[in-house]
Amino acid sequence: MATASTTAIRGTIIEAEIKSSVDASRPLPLVCGLYAIESGEGVWLCAYYGMNRSNFDFLAQKGAAIDETTLGFVFHVKEFVPKAEYTPTRWEDFKKQRMLAYGGHGG
């Protein structure tokens, strides 16, 4: 599994999980967007975490073609998985590890 922080992701979203959590002691909700994005060579597993309300309505959904350079935000986590190694189990494991919510993991 490769991790690349400087690679701009381009492809089609094949899986997406977006969750928002709130905490009475914090002024803004925390949004976590997890994506499996199919590119030519494999699948990028990506995570976005944010409290910027202006991004909430514009988070990409399953089936969307995306180019990270035009999204308006940068993924905080990027993990490349070759096509032969990508499975539904790999996606579920990524969600369990990377889904965040106030108070800890929210997966």
N, C-alpha and C positions, 0 to 999 in steps of 0.2 A: 504494500500500500504506500503510495507516494503522497506527500503533502506539499502543495505549492502555494505559497502566499502571494506570489507575484503574477500568476497566470490568470488572465481574464477568461472567465467561463463563457462558452457559447454552446447552445444546444437546445434540446426540447426537454421540458420537465416531465418526467415519467412518474414521479411520486412527489407529493407535497404534504406537509403537516404544518399547520400554522396555529399557534395557541397564544392567547393573551392571558396574563395573570395580573391580579391587583393585590395591593397591600395597603391597608389603611394608613400606615406610617410613611408611605411614599406618595409623592404627588402625581406620578405618571405610571400607567400600566407598563409591564414588560411584555414585549412581543417576541416570540421565538418562531422563526420560519426555517423549517428543514426541507431540503430538496434533494432529489436524485435527478440529475440532469444528464441526459444521454448526449454524448458527443461522438465524433467519428471513431475514436479509439476505445472508448469505454464509457463509464458513468462517473460523474463527479458527485460526491456526497458533500453538500454544502449546508452551512448554518448561518443564519442572520439573527442577531440579537439587537433589540433596540427599544428606546423609549420615546422616539421621535414620532409624535402623532401624525405628522404629515406623510410618513411612509406607510402607515397602516392600511390605508385604502388602496395602495398601489403595489402591495406585495403580490408577486406572480403566483398564478394558480397552476394546477396540473394541466398539462397539454399545451401550455404556452411555450413559444419559442423565445429564448432570451439571449441577450448579449450583456454580460456584466458591465461593460463599459458604458452602457446607456441606462442602467437600472436606477441610478440615483443613489445607490448605496453599494458597499462592498461586503462580500461574505466574510465573516470572521473565521470560519473554518472551511477548508477545502481539502477533500481527500479523493484522490483518483483511484478508481477500481477498474482494472481491465475487464472488457466485456465477458470473458470466459469465467471471471471470478465473481461477477455480480449476481446475487440471488436475493429473493425476498427476505431470507434470513439475515443477509448482510444489511439490508435496509432497516429491518426491525432492530438489529443490534445498534446501528447508528442512531436511531431515534431514542433508544433507551439511554445511550451514553450522552447524547447532545441536547436533548430537550430540556430546557431550563425554565424554571418558574420561580417566582419569589418564594423563598424558603428552601430552595434546592432544586433537585431534578423533578420535572413534572411529567415524565414519560409514563 
